[in-house]
Amino acid sequence: SDKAFTGHDLVIRLANFADLTPKARANANLGWQGGKWTVDAFVHYTDKFKTFSATTSALISIKAYTTLAANVSYDLGNGMNVSLSGQNLGTSSQTQTGGLKVPSTVFLSLSKSW
């Protein structure tokens, strides 16, 4: 039989499913490739919704949010590629769930394919 995590009461979790689901979501992306360069941008929108707090089990509201991700890559030849990628670039951090805020991140990567 299923049991709730310690400190969580399943009876409290009775809620209208429609309130727990965003009314609208949208994704868009744009990409370009020219010579050894590749550039991609991604936008994701989520409408407001409610969720349960990760710490108190209380029902909380999450505001609508938009995220931006991007990638710029350069083909170095011989199967090597260098990329600069970023996620959640529009803000330093953002509330997307009932848990921790999602930070803005940037990555530099070097890859090799054989």
KADAVEN-V887556 format. One line per field, one symbol per residue. ss: DSSP state (@ for helix, = for strand, . for the rest). burial: # if it has 24 or more other C-alpha atoms within 12 Angstrom, else .. A space follows every 50 residues. Layout:
ss = ???
burial = ???
//
This chain:
ss = ................@@@@....==========..==========..== ==......====..=============..========.....==...... .==.========..
burial = ......................................######...### ##....#..#.#..##########........#######....#####.. ..............
//
